[in-house]
Amino acid sequence: MIRLNFQPGLNGPARPVPVWAAWLGAAASIAIGIVLFLVAASLALIVIPLAAIAGAIALWRFKARLKAELKARAANPEDPFARQRQQGSHIEVIDAEYRIIEPDEPPRR
């Protein structure tokens, strides 16, 4: 194995860290941890109620739609797939005739 040492000072003897520097590093890491915790907690206080409200509205709308479907099915018990007609909607039926055209038949105009 070939080792190139471009900075010989990095492999020198280990020096002890001063006590004040260790305490300062520990205090900084604890302060950063507390700040991150407070930011996460404040976001949770905002996001959790918004998510709960959105879920309650979605559940309310789903229950209303389900109640309308069950009411429509109860009106016509023979058809389990009956759906409630939308009021004010216009249903348009397109009728078509399908035929097989023989090769010797003249084209229609």
Secondary structure as UniProt FT lines:
FT   HELIX           8..11
FT   HELIX           19..75
FT   TURN            77..78
FT   TURN            80..81
FT   TURN            87..88
FT   TURN            103..104
//
